[in-house]
Amino acid sequence: MNEYEEKVYKELKLWRKKVLKDASMFQKLSKKAQTKVNGMIPDKAHTIITEAIRNMVKMTLVGSNLTTKKQQAMGKILYDRDELAKEKLTAYRKTATVEGAGTGAGGIFLGLADFPMLLTIKIKFLFEVASIYGCDTNRYEERLFILHVFQLAFSPDTKRKETFSIIENWDHEKEHLVELDWREFQQNYRDYIDLIKMLQLVPGFGAIVGAYANHNLLDTLGETAMNAYRMRYFNSILDK
């Protein structure tokens, strides 16, 4: 490893500890409350929501793949790929922040529109990052990896640890994966963003909350995505 790779490898170890750290008491109580609320929602409603989000995500996956420039960092070293990923994050974070402020300023109806719009921005960003780190997003397994990165960024404590283990051992785990548990996927994502998005619906206050929330959500996704692909990079060179 060169000097930059050694530096990143150390950062990766710190990020690993952060991801695997136990949830705080507040997070545990929040999850408990959200689980109770989810239990009060009829199964039929869960099924409708799950199907809606699954179809939305699948449509976004197809669209994002078609519009993503392939092999963006062919032949580039890790430093170049990291810098390009940071540039993409800055651009997509700005888009998400503007979108959050705009929909938040519109009250309830525009606030509700933020959900699919932000989801599209996040998935498109992940496709860009995958391409930057040399992954072929035409392959089903790479799209599945993208969804696991998304799930890692926006999941509660137990699911986050489980997903991290899958990503950390991707070359082995991918052979046993067929499709996500879509109901669990949508519940985890909704639980993660529910509180902040409810505040975004408040007229007059929503614009500030929307911009701040979307900025931070893209930051979380950016950190997760970069480190997930860095982990695959180091796994590939250390296994040689």
N, C-alpha and C positions, 0 to 999 in steps of 0.2 A: 504494500500500500504506500502511496505517496503521502506527503504531509497533509494535504487537504483531506484525503480519505481517512487518515488516522483521526483527524479532528472531527469529521462527520461521524465516524464510528463511535467515538466517545459520546457525542450528542445523542446518537441513536440509543445507547445504553441508558442514558438519563430519561429519554422519552419513554423507553420501555418500562422503567420504574414508575413513571407518572401514570401511564395507561393502566398498569396492573395494581395501582394503589387502591386500597379499600375505599369505598364511598364514605363520605362524611355522614354524620347523624342527620343533617338536614336533607341530604340526598336520599337517604334511606326512608325517612318519613314522607318525603315527597313521592317517592316511588310507591310506598304503601298506600298513600291516599289515591294516587292515580290508578293503581290496581283495583282498589275498591270501586272507584268510579267506573272503570271499564267493566267490572263485574255486574254493574247495574244496567249496562247497555244491552239490549236484547241481541241474541245471536244473529238474528236476521239483519239488524243494523250493522253489526260487525262484518257480516258477509258482504253487504253492499259497499261499505267503506273499503274493505280489503280489495274487492274486485275493481273498484274505481281507481285506487292507488296503484294496483298491479298494472292495469291497462295504461294508466298515465305514465308510469315508469317505463314500461315496455315501449311505448310510443316515443318517449324521450330518448331511450337507448338507441333506437333505430335512427331517429333524426340526428342525434349527436354524432353517431358513427359516420353518417353520410357527410356531415359538414366539418368533420375534423380532418385537418391536414395530417397525413400519415408520415411516419418516420421523420419527425421534426428535428431529431438530434442524432441522426445516423453518424456514427464515427466520432461523436463528441465525448469528451471525458466527463466524469461525474460533476466536476465544478461547473462546466458549461450547461449541463442539464439542470442542475439546481438553480442556476441563475435564470434560465429560461422559464422554469417552473415558477419562480418568484415573480417574474414579469407577468406571467399569465394570472397569478393570484392577485396581483395589484389591479389588473384590468377587470377581472371578474368581481373582485370585492367592490370596486367602484360602481360597477353596474348594479350589483345587489344592493348597495347602500342607497343609490338613487331610486331604485325600484321600491325599496322598503319605505323610503321617505314619501314617495308619491302615493303608494297604496295606503300607507298609514294616515296620510292627510285626508284621505277620502272617506274615513269612517268605516262603518261595518261592511258595506258592499265591496268597496275597493280593497279593504283589508282582507276579506275572504279570497279575493283574487290573487293575493300575494302567495298563497300556498303553492299552487301549480307553477306560478312564474318563478318563484325562488327554487323550487325543485328542479326545474329545467336548467336554470343557471348552474346549480350545483353539479348535476349530472354532466352537463356540457364541459364544465371545468375539469371533472375527473377524466373525461375522454382526452382532453388536451394533455393532462399530466401523464396519462398512460402512454400516449404517443411520444411525448418528450423522453420518457425513460425506455423507449424502444420496444413497447409492447404492441402487438398487432390486434387492434380492437375489432377486426373482422372475425376473430376467433371467439367462440362462445365462452370458453374458459376465461378469457380476459374480461369479457363483459360481466361475468359472474364475480371475478375478482373486484371489479369496480363497485359492484353492489355490496360486497363485503367491506370494502374500504368505507363506503357510505355508512354502513351499519356500525362499523367501529367508531366512527366519528360521533354518531348520534344514537347511542345506546346506553342503557343503565349499566350499573357495575357488573353484574353477573354475566350479562350477554356480551359486554365489552371484553371481558377476559376470555370468554369462549371464542369470540370472533378474532381476537388477537392471536390466539393459539392457531387458528386456521390459517391466518395470513402469514404467521411466522413459519409455518410448515407447509406452505402452499403447494410445493411440488408433490408432496405426498397426499395432502388433503384433497386436492382438486380431483383426484381419481375417484373419490367417493362421493362427490357432490353432484347433484342433478339440478336442483332448483331450490330457491329460497323458500322458507316458510313465510309466505306473504302476509299472513295475518300478524305474525310476530313482528315482521319488518315494519308494517304500518303503525302498529301499536307503540313500538319502541320510538319511532320517529315522532309520532304525535306526542307521546309523553315527554320527550326531550324538549319540544318547542312550545307546548301548550300554554304555559304561564306567560311567557314573553309575548306570544302571539295574541293572547287574549287582551293584554294591555295595548297592543297595537290597534285594536278596534275602537279604542276610546277617542272620540273626536277631539281635535286640538292637541292631544297628547300623543296620538298615534304616530305622527310623522317622525318625532324624535326617537320614540321607541323602535319604530320600524327600521330607521336608518342604523341605529346603534345595534339592534339585534342582528340584522342581516350582515353588517360588518363583522361582528364577532362570530357568527355562524360560518362565514366564509373563512375566517382566520382559523377556526377549529378544523374545518375541512381541509384547508391548505396544509396545515401542520401534519394532519393525519395522513393525507395522500403522499406528501413528499417522503415522509418517514417510512410508509409502507413500501414504496417503490425502492427507496434506499435499502431497506431490509432485504428485498429480493436481490438487489444488486450485490450486496455483500455475501448473501447466501450463495450466489452463483460463483463468485470469485474464490470464496473460502472453501468451497466444495471441490475445487480443482486440485 
